[in-house]
Amino acid sequence: MSDLVRLTLRAAIDQPVELDGLTPDRTSNMSGRDIATLPVFVGSRRAALGDFFTVEGERSDRVHIDGDLRNVDGLGAGTAGGELLIHGNIGNRIGAGMRGGWIDVRGDAGDEAGLGMQGGALRITGDAGARLGAAAAGASKGVTGGEIVVNGTVGVDAAARLRRGLVVVGGDVGADAARAIIAGTLVVFGQTGANPGRGSKRGSIVALGEIDIPSTYEYACTYQPTYVRLLLTYLYRRYGLASPEATLDGAYARYCGDTGVPGKGEILKFQQV
Amino acid sequence: MPGVILPFPGGVVRSGSKVGARHYKGMIASTNDAYCPTVRPRTKSELPDGVNAVLEIVLDGLDAPSISRAMRAGIDAACRPGVKAIGAGNYGGKLGPYHFHLRQVMADE
């Protein structure tokens, strides 16, 4: 047993590789040799993880990976526990369907990060692509638990069909964010794209930056929601995501909607002084 | 004030409550939605435009004169810039037989 399992990329990967079998909870009872023989799919061709990475350490639920993995998809999918730290960029579906544990990407992530997540925490220090924390194709529910925090910008359709949990975007977010959400919270520090919260039944969008309120949301009041202060303080303490001082004690306009559903959701828009 | 207590922590209840509930028979009290600014578009609101918060002060007293004295002192203290209106809820008589009419309370000295 070692303190951690370290994987280092042997050479640059220039074609899509599917690596959905590697999770820190699985490596906690696998030898280094077993880890190296985990299946990897290059297109339809089956290969082994050891063909792409050197493996150091064994039987640990802490996995650190070094290298540019932008062509590696499905890493950490279904993670139930442990820690997965990636020093570099990562491809699509990082942490999809994860149920627990901590995944930390020190770089950019592709599309569908945290897709259908159920628990745990997914942290991305760079940017993320489309459908962050969204629902899998055809699924009625998206994220049902856990936390996704992205420091940078995020593409379209983020947090679609959110059922529970927290999705935080430190930069701007694309169009159709929080589409048809049932519950849960989306926090956007930057600019929110067009049509946020369209068709939502419940749930909250907290917009600290610019946002165009859809016509199907109705103004309720301007107030200082205590829970936003608690939420922003929590994000700073756990993820180091600092909020402007004014957003902690400032006023927020509350809009109810989507009235086209009709829904009981809300958009809280920070009021710049 | 002698003979009077404020039963809620800090003495203030945010948005207030109403007797009973619209959808749950067993619930003895629920949010007074007509006076809750955050759900204004979703209900038949009684709030004038520009009202962003409603604070309810609940008093328990030993007798009617004590309550009247306390209400008078409280209303005097609450009359500050930014306050749009002060009212008293009698909940249609559901909360007890005693009614305190504000004009009469403020007229007594």
Interface residues (C-beta under 8 A of the other chain):
Chain A: E218 Y219 A220 C221 T222 Y223 R254 C256 T259 K264 E266
Chain B: P37 T38 V39 R40 P41 R42 V51 N52 A53
